[in-house]
Amino acid sequence: MSDNFLDELGKAEAKVKRPSPSQKQLTSPLDAVSTSEVRRATHEKGKDPSMVGQQLRRSILVPPEMDEEINRICKRYKIGKMEMMRFLIAKGLEDVHNGALEESLVKKVIVELPAPQWKSGR
């Protein structure tokens, strides 16, 4: 009886589809939910403390030289620093969507290989 049971168990186990080890990550149904909805659902009273009006508060680190250049541009054009930062981020995102990221990260290399010199064994 135990042999039959083990045989049946082995057959049932063989029918079960298991995720392949090469699969990197399971898909999450929450990926389809926007971050705004997640934010409203997970914070008290539907408000995220990082939200200010309709914008998110984020901190970034920039090198001093870059900060000085941004300050110079703001003074030159009489623009607020946060407005300038939002503009720079928006412009950068626009460039990424237009393929700038691939162009700067992917380097095309053309290599000419010498033609093989085949010699007949005769």
Secondary structure, 3 states (H helix, E strand, C coil): CHHHHHHHHHHHHHHCCCCCCCCCCCCCHHHHCCHHHHHHHHCHHHCCCCEECCEECCCCCCCHHHHHHHHHHHHHHCCCHHHHHHHHHHHHHHHHHCCHHHHHHCCCCCCCCCCCCCCCCC
